[in-house]
Amino acid sequence: WVIDLFHLVLKISNRFYTDMEHARKCAERLRQLIATTPITQDNQTISITTSIGVSILQENDPCADTALVRADNALYCAKKAGRNRIHVTI
């Protein structure tokens, strides 16, 4: 099974942006949780890993899509660097 891409948007303190360190920590916790939670179906167990691209919505971004494009680019950097990792971009 392959899920190629999904977006996770964090809302912190009634703002749609948060600091990069918090976003990185959330991504790392998610990566670890996925990597340590095997899935069992029909008596088969599979392990899953994920690559995650992280960006934040900055106050001067013209729209949310700008941050999503940065996150997509960061994701492809993470995939290119190997499996089961995160890549952070500003």
N, C-alpha and C positions, 0 to 999 in steps of 0.2 A: 504494500500500500504506500502510496506517496501522496502527501498533502503538500502542495508546492508552496502555498503562501497564505497567510492570514495576518490581519492587523489586530493588535491589542492597544486600546487607547486607555490611558490612565487619567483619571480626573482627581486632582489633589487640591484640597482646600478651596473648593468652588472655583478653581481656575483650570483651564485646559493645558496648562504647561506646568512643568515641575523641573526641579534641577536635574542635571544629567546624572549625578551620582545616585540619586534615588531611582531613576529609570534604569540605570545599569544594574543596581542591586536587585530590582524586581525581575529583570530579564535573567539574571544569573540564578535567582531562586527558581524561576520557571524552568530554566534549562536543566537544573539539577533534579527537580521534581519529575520532569519527563524522563530523564535518563535513568532514574531509580525506580520507575513505576512500570514494570512489564505488563503487557496485556495478554490475557489468556482467553482463547476462544477455540471451541471444538478440540479441546485437549492439546492445543498448541500454544506455546508461550513465545511471544516476540518482544524484543527490546526495541525501544524507540529512542532516537536522539534527535536533536533539533539544532539548527543554526538560527541565530536571531540577530537582526539588525536593529539598532537602537538610535533614535533621534528624539528630540523634544520640539514641541511647538514653541517657537521663540516669539516674543512680543512684536518684533518687526516683520514676521512672516506675513505675506499678503493674504494667505489662506491656509487652512489645515493641510491641503494637498502638498504644500511645500515641504512640510515635515514628513509626510508619507513618502514623498520621492526620496528624501534623504534616508529614511529608514529602509526603503527598498534597496537603495545603493549600498547601504551598510550590510544588509542581508546578503547581497551577492558577494561582497568582500569576505564575509564570514564563510560562505559556502566555498569560495575559491581557496581560502586558507585551510580548509579541512572541515571535518564533521564535528558536531557537538561543541559549538563555540558561539560566542557573541562578538559583535563588532559594534563599536560606538562611533558615531559621527556627530559633528556639530552642525 
